[in-house]
């Protein structure tokens, strides 16, 4: 095949995140088919995400249900965690210690920090029994009488000095600054919001100083809390509810939540996870999605989900909000390692340096500091990019691969394996063969790795990345080509551009030239 000068195709930034909704040949150059353990926080850069560092010791053999920071005073700080129907605490060093039992067979819990008669307490609500309070020294059963906080519910919110509790389809509230025992009235201090629609309250979140959002299974209501408490007006704002109270999160004035069709932003007609369709959203274990949890940190929303039949969260999807100014669902990456099984999140500052923390959903009672180092509790994980399909402006024209060049920065010398492979689901993209035989190459189903092409490893010398990766087999022909860049290690890697060069037939001019 006569050829002319090389044609260039590629991507400088992958700020648009993962797109599995369309065929790889239709993925825009600012997106990728796969971004595994990739962080997109720095403009124009994809880099290895930060890892997890264990906080304290392994304090049991049970899932950590929830965690929360609690400061009775500025010098009396601790992280609280619930596992095995027990409240634990960590004071910033040493080991976790047991505070006491909070009931039996607890599978869900919510810790809310609230003012109470001149002091600050942690209030613990569970799905199986009475509420509890903890003042840093004494754990108190709040009894569960008609004038006590409702029990057996985790839909709780502290708003304008009142404790609000949703149970079944009713919203209850305490007196101001006294959310403990003897301060409730299930008849005079309650409001049925959904007006008999037969839904249960899943969770609540503040929506401005004088408004709260109340989430049900199939609807969302807004409650105006500015008038006298007995006259709070209620109106419905959505006919789409949430599957998990834990997935409700707020970023600025925007509210996010997991619905039955994907991750949503209130007021937007479509889901934010459209780009994850045809792959990830179809793999969500929806029967266990009530355990999904969202967490806002550093201009990102972490969404922990159970995937591929898992009964606990085993993947984390990260939505880089700053990469999606129009709110159309750009900027997702996927984080996974065997240690990245996270059930809950919180943020807290032991030393005036606020940090994110996460609890483990596996068989060990572990709490981690997030975004620390480049291993997950000592375990190395893979950084991997899989590009969209580069067609060099001409899907139906056969081309010969020339070079693939990557630029970026590393902390040390690294060998970066680069794989080249073809799509497997359309014949036009699997017609890659040797000129002399006209026989298709042996391509494995799925990734269809072209092992016959001898691609060099990408060598990052002296912490500077600028190296072409050359094909040593000039007889290969392709219609569209993808690249996979991967590295497994405990160091940072930053990729800034990926440029593919191919030789086009003589006399053909692509749109890229």
Buried (B, 14 or more C-beta within 10 A) or exposed (E): EEBEEBBBBBBEBBBBBBBBBBBBBEBEBBBBBBBBBBBBBEEEBBBBBBBBBBBBBEBBEBBBBBBBBBBBEEEEBBBBBBBBBBBBBBBEEEEBEEBEBBBEEBEBBBBBBBBBEEEBBBBBBBBBBBBBBBBBEEBBBBBBEEEBBBBBBBBBBBBBBBBBBBBEBBBBBBBEBBBBBEBBBBEEBBBEBBEEEEBBBBBBBBBEEBBBBBBBBBBBBBBBBEEEEEEBEBEBBBEBBBBBBBBBBBBEEBBBBBBBBBBBBBEEEEBBBBBBBEBBBEBBBEEBBBBBBBBBBBEBBBBBBBBEEBEBBBBBBBBBBEBBEEEBBBBBBBBBBEBBBBBBBBBBEBEEEEBBBBBBBBEBBBBBBBBBBBBBBEEEBEBBBBBBBBBBBBEEBBBBBBBBBBBBBBBEEBEBBBBBBBBBEBEEBBBBBBEEEEEEBEBEEEBBBBEEBEBBEBEBEEEEBEBEBBBEBEBBBBBBBBBBBBBEBEBBBBBBBBBBBBBBBEEBEBEBE
